[in-house]
Amino acid sequence: MSQRGRVITSRGVKPIAMEQYVRENFWVYGVVEPLSGWHLCQEYPHLNGMHFQSFIDAVSTALGDELAVMQMDQAQAHRAQALIWPENLIPIFQPPYSPELNPTERFWQHLKSPLKGKCFETLDQLRKQLWDRIESLNAEAIASLTGYDFILEALFCAAL
């Protein structure tokens, strides 16, 4: 489904953009570390507890012996009772309706913004565009997108 967004036009000129309402979709699960820019993204066909369990297991494996706090919104899949949290991941949930507190939201905004107003003939075309954007970002770019000053200050205070 086409995403709408604001565009800059001359005063009094209404922008024209194509729209499509195809109901195929996929989900990209992702995690970022705002200080270093490390990230992990994986694609799944649905947002549910089973796929989220696979994702947190993959994050745990990628971290190895490192301990990490994983901040999330309160989506039902994130809070599923059946989830088994690995020992090296500590889940914390942000307050409802506060995406600005999650550094990953800036990452998603950056990935989606150039896709607004574009129509793709197939889901694979959209998938390729999105993964090309994800793969084009280096750790430095991700850190600059997600490293809010107040989050970095909190991380430094927690480390003391």
Kinemage of the C-alpha trace (Angstrom):
@kinemage 1
@onewidth
@group {chain A} dominant
@subgroup {mainchain}
@vectorlist {calphas} color= white
{ca met a 1} P 0.000 0.000 0.000
{ca ser a 2} L 1.416 3.385 -0.918
{ca gln a 3} L 2.556 5.494 2.013
{ca arg a 4} L 1.600 9.127 1.966
{ca gly a 5} L 3.892 11.824 3.185
{ca arg a 6} L 4.455 15.560 2.986
{ca val a 7} L 6.192 16.986 -0.056
{ca ile a 8} L 7.402 20.469 -0.887
{ca thr a 9} L 5.512 22.271 -3.673
{ca ser a 10} L 4.882 25.837 -4.704
{ca arg a 11} L 2.237 27.670 -2.741
{ca gly a 12} L -1.224 26.657 -3.936
{ca val a 13} L 0.019 23.656 -5.950
{ca lys a 14} L -1.451 20.344 -4.876
{ca pro a 15} L 0.996 17.442 -5.322
{ca ile a 16} L -0.141 14.517 -7.449
{ca ala a 17} L 1.023 11.011 -6.597
{ca met a 18} L -0.096 7.554 -7.642
{ca glu a 19} L -1.657 5.259 -5.069
{ca gln a 20} L -2.142 1.535 -4.950
{ca tyr a 21} L -3.921 -0.643 -2.444
{ca val a 22} L -2.424 -4.098 -2.770
{ca arg a 23} L -2.637 -6.008 0.495
{ca glu a 24} L 0.487 -8.149 0.231
{ca asn a 25} L 3.109 -7.468 2.878
{ca phe a 26} L 6.162 -8.619 4.754
{ca trp a 27} L 7.711 -7.547 8.038
{ca val a 28} L 11.286 -6.503 8.688
{ca tyr a 29} L 12.317 -6.945 12.294
{ca gly a 30} L 15.317 -4.926 13.337
{ca val a 31} L 17.479 -3.893 16.233
{ca val a 32} L 20.115 -1.146 16.394
{ca glu a 33} L 22.763 -0.208 18.905
{ca pro a 34} L 22.718 3.616 18.939
{ca leu a 35} L 26.294 4.147 20.104
{ca ser a 36} L 28.143 1.926 17.618
{ca gly a 37} L 25.575 1.674 14.828
{ca trp a 38} L 25.588 -2.131 14.951
{ca his a 39} L 22.324 -3.487 13.589
{ca leu a 40} L 20.572 -6.687 12.664
{ca cys a 41} L 17.523 -6.908 10.403
{ca gln a 42} L 15.599 -9.976 9.298
{ca glu a 43} L 12.500 -10.430 7.177
{ca tyr a 44} L 9.466 -12.464 8.241
{ca pro a 45} L 6.060 -13.057 6.640
{ca his a 46} L 4.080 -11.970 9.728
{ca leu a 47} L 4.371 -10.012 12.964
{ca asn a 48} L 3.654 -12.597 15.635
{ca gly a 49} L 5.172 -14.217 18.693
{ca met a 50} L 6.618 -17.192 16.809
{ca his a 51} L 8.558 -15.048 14.346
{ca phe a 52} L 9.570 -12.601 17.062
{ca gln a 53} L 10.984 -15.532 19.060
{ca ser a 54} L 13.076 -16.478 16.011
{ca phe a 55} L 14.291 -12.893 15.772
{ca ile a 56} L 15.301 -12.539 19.436
{ca asp a 57} L 17.095 -15.891 19.195
{ca ala a 58} L 18.998 -14.559 16.158
{ca val a 59} L 19.874 -11.344 18.039
{ca ser a 60} L 21.077 -13.382 21.008
{ca thr a 61} L 23.258 -15.550 18.770
{ca ala a 62} L 24.695 -12.487 16.988
{ca leu a 63} L 25.577 -10.913 20.351
{ca gly a 64} L 27.383 -14.015 21.582
{ca asp a 65} L 28.516 -13.412 25.173
{ca glu a 66} L 27.545 -9.712 25.128
{ca leu a 67} L 24.688 -8.568 27.362
{ca ala a 68} L 22.169 -6.152 25.803
{ca val a 69} L 19.008 -4.275 26.709
{ca met a 70} L 16.373 -4.530 23.985
{ca gln a 71} L 13.908 -1.635 24.006
{ca met a 72} L 10.551 -2.213 22.317
{ca asp a 73} L 7.090 -0.785 21.982
{ca gln a 74} L 4.222 -2.691 23.532
{ca ala a 75} L 3.119 -4.570 20.398
{ca gln a 76} L 1.339 -7.808 21.195
{ca ala a 77} L 4.046 -9.895 19.493
{ca his a 78} L 6.710 -8.275 21.706
{ca arg a 79} L 4.795 -9.158 24.871
{ca ala a 80} L 3.643 -12.689 23.985
{ca gln a 81} L 3.491 -14.904 27.064
{ca ala a 82} L 5.193 -17.775 25.241
{ca leu a 83} L 8.384 -15.816 24.509
{ca ile a 84} L 11.536 -17.273 26.007
{ca trp a 85} L 14.083 -14.512 26.482
{ca pro a 86} L 17.739 -15.539 26.123
{ca glu a 87} L 19.937 -14.787 29.117
{ca asn a 88} L 21.947 -12.161 27.248
{ca leu a 89} L 18.889 -10.031 26.318
{ca ile a 90} L 16.996 -7.864 28.796
{ca pro a 91} L 13.635 -6.654 27.438
{ca ile a 92} L 12.308 -3.225 28.396
{ca phe a 93} L 9.076 -1.735 27.119
{ca gln a 94} L 8.629 1.939 26.393
{ca pro a 95} L 5.453 3.731 27.473
{ca pro a 96} L 2.498 3.544 25.059
{ca tyr a 97} L 2.357 6.112 22.257
{ca ser a 98} L 5.975 7.214 22.630
{ca pro a 99} L 7.909 6.115 19.538
{ca glu a 100} L 10.272 9.071 19.937
{ca leu a 101} L 11.902 7.209 22.840
{ca asn a 102} L 12.985 4.304 20.635
{ca pro a 103} L 16.109 4.896 18.519
{ca thr a 104} L 15.019 2.202 16.056
{ca glu a 105} L 12.065 4.359 14.967
{ca arg a 106} L 14.437 6.916 13.390
{ca phe a 107} L 16.097 4.044 11.523
{ca trp a 108} L 12.696 2.901 10.143
{ca gln a 109} L 11.751 6.488 9.200
{ca his a 110} L 14.988 6.895 7.279
{ca leu a 111} L 14.437 3.633 5.404
{ca lys a 112} L 10.815 4.355 4.498
{ca ser a 113} L 10.923 8.076 3.637
{ca pro a 114} L 12.230 7.751 0.039
{ca leu a 115} L 9.636 5.047 -0.642
{ca lys a 116} L 6.670 7.323 0.134
{ca gly a 117} L 4.461 7.978 -2.862
{ca lys a 118} L 6.101 5.221 -4.924
{ca cys a 119} L 4.163 2.353 -6.462
{ca phe a 120} L 5.721 -1.054 -6.991
{ca glu a 121} L 4.294 -3.581 -9.391
{ca thr a 122} L 5.354 -6.489 -7.204
{ca leu a 123} L 6.158 -7.051 -3.573
{ca asp a 124} L 9.609 -8.263 -4.637
{ca gln a 125} L 10.395 -4.847 -6.145
{ca leu a 126} L 9.551 -3.175 -2.832
{ca arg a 127} L 11.521 -5.816 -0.938
{ca lys a 128} L 14.596 -5.224 -3.134
{ca gln a 129} L 14.404 -1.430 -2.701
{ca leu a 130} L 14.129 -1.770 1.075
{ca trp a 131} L 16.982 -4.268 1.414
{ca asp a 132} L 19.177 -2.174 -0.903
{ca arg a 133} L 18.601 0.772 1.451
{ca ile a 134} L 19.337 -1.308 4.560
{ca glu a 135} L 22.530 -2.735 3.057
{ca ser a 136} L 23.712 0.702 1.899
{ca leu a 137} L 23.822 2.053 5.462
{ca asn a 138} L 27.067 1.670 7.351
{ca ala a 139} L 27.437 1.631 11.130
{ca glu a 140} L 28.435 5.309 11.238
{ca ala a 141} L 25.276 6.379 9.382
{ca ile a 142} L 23.077 4.267 11.645
{ca ala a 143} L 24.740 5.675 14.775
{ca ser a 144} L 24.125 9.220 13.535
{ca leu a 145} L 20.439 8.411 12.918
{ca thr a 146} L 19.779 6.604 16.189
{ca gly a 147} L 22.186 8.194 18.675
{ca tyr a 148} L 19.876 10.687 20.381
{ca asp a 149} L 21.802 12.722 22.957
{ca phe a 150} L 19.415 11.798 25.772
{ca ile a 151} L 19.737 8.077 24.964
{ca leu a 152} L 23.526 8.214 24.777
{ca glu a 153} L 23.655 10.116 28.094
{ca ala a 154} L 21.437 7.471 29.697
{ca leu a 155} L 23.695 4.700 28.356
{ca phe a 156} L 26.810 6.419 29.728
{ca cys a 157} L 25.147 6.934 33.151
{ca ala a 158} L 24.083 3.280 33.225
{ca ala a 159} L 27.670 2.194 32.501
{ca leu a 160} L 29.041 4.127 35.518
